[in-house]
Amino acid sequence: MLGKIHGWRRHLADRVALDDYKPPPLSGLQLMITPQECAALSCFAERAWSSGAARNGLIIDAGCFVGASTVAFAQGLERSQLSEKARAKRIISYDLFYASQSIIDLWLPDAGLSGGDSFEPIFQHNILPYTHYIDVRSGDIIQASAPSRPIAILFVDVLWSTDSTVHFGRTFYPMLERRRSVLIHQDFVYPYYPWVILSMGMLMNQFSISRNIPHSSLVFNVERSVRPADIDDPRNLSLSRGEAIFDHFINQLDGWGKGALAISKSLFFGSRGELGRARKIVEEVWLKCSDQPLVMQYRPTIEKVLLRAEQEGTPYSAEQIVGKVPK
């Protein structure tokens, strides 16, 4: 549904055509994002400046892991119409670079790392051909300050908690320019970060959907400028308002995305102690999406968390699943 935009393209995200783009290869890089997402990042970095982005606008790579998104941006930037001098330090890459045991087990089993080590040396090695384009900022995103220039492309893959989401929104969104910037949420079509969906739903006047890039990235137009005061904590939402936000986005997605966001909706209700409602939502998801492996892969974890909550009669949080609070 959201793969291609028709009609008058007045926003930067809509003006940049992705369908005909042939990206450079990313051979040898560990990908935590899909090849389609890498291609889109490269395309935006190449074409944004000829499509209305501010000439001094930055590329923010928030959550760079070992560098796939960073290299994709750098390869696009290298092919852009900007001069080599203007490309210098155009990309700001943020990450904690903390190798938890789960990250090691899932993504870096052969890297020789122990839990608690930094994987920044792997990142630095991977970006070596493009270091002159990249300003690396290591640390917790919740401590980050706003950049000094407008943001042309804001790629977000680092909002692992409600607190980080609120801080990030107040810090970075005001640096986006109406019609001249693009916001890409990599973890939007993903069930375990309901605070991301809720936070964007609270900003419907400021952002609108441009397109969905397989599998989980959602690209947003900037409709209006954002002030720090516009960013509220999703935990302040009523149940009815939260449900309306989820339904709004679910109705705009196709295929497995509907199921993924419905699971996220169940986590929202579970976090408020509405365990019966949470159970009803996931049962509907398992029934409707039984033939969609991308949805059903989450069933064991969701069932385990929900069953424990039902047995204990207590609310649970998606932050428990991603390890931000004790299980």
ABEGO torsion letter per residue (X at the ends): XAABBBEBBABAAAABBAAABBBBBABGBBBABBAAAAAAAAAAAAAAAAAGBBAABBBBBBGAEAGAAAAAAAAAAAABABBAAAABGABBBBBAGBBBAAAAAAAAAAAGBBBGBBAAAAAAAAAAAAAAABBBBBEBAAABBBBABBBABBBBAABABAAAAAAAAAAAAAABBBGABBBBBAAABBAABAAAAAAAAAAAAABBBABBBOAABBBBBBABBBBAAABBBAAABBAAAAAAAAAAAAAABBEAAAAAAAAAAAAAAAAAGBAAAAAAAAAAAAAAAAABAAAAAAAAAAAAAAAAAAAAGBBBBAAAAAGABBX
